[in-house]
Amino acid sequence: MIKIYEIPTDKLDKIKNILEAPEKAVGELDVEIEKEAGRKGSKVEKAKEWQVNEFKRQGYILRDAKALEIDKKISYLYIDANEDFFERNEKVLVEAGAEVLKDKEYNEIKEKIDKLESGASQGMGLIFK
């Protein structure tokens, strides 16, 4: 499933902070692991529970409208993921100011991004021939 979001320029920094948020330890699990395994005097510590940034793991494309030859001061966020991903994560994007594109506008922007990405990957192929 592909979804495309329109992001006003004044909301872009907030959206980027969400997309690029670092993964961090948020607690400890009831499992012990050996720190510096194989070294003399190594210590045992609790395994950590991590808060994962699903956007980084899933991958996304963020493009300025001008890169798509559109004369607007906005950006577009393109995400190809399963429905569960969007159920867990879409709310935070919408609350931060992203708007889901639909119908004709969705199709136009999707086509432009697909074309741009296809051209970029073909260009990379020429480098490695």
HELIX and SHEET records of a PDB file:
HELIX    1   1 THR A    9  LYS A   11  5                                   3    
HELIX    2   2 LEU A   12  LEU A   19  1                                   8    
HELIX    3   3 GLU A   54  GLN A   58  1                                   5    
HELIX    4   4 ALA A   65  LEU A   68  5                                   4    
HELIX    5   5 GLU A   83  GLU A   95  1                                  13    
HELIX    6   6 ASP A  103  ILE A  127  1                                  25    
SHEET    1   A 4 ILE A  61  ASP A  64  0                                        
SHEET    2   A 4 ILE A  74  ASP A  80 -1                                        
SHEET    3   A 4 ILE A   2  PRO A   8 -1                                        
SHEET    4   A 4 GLU A  99  VAL A 100 -1                                        
SHEET    1   B 2 LYS A  24  LYS A  35  0                                        
SHEET    2   B 2 LYS A  43  GLN A  51 -1                                        
END                                                                             
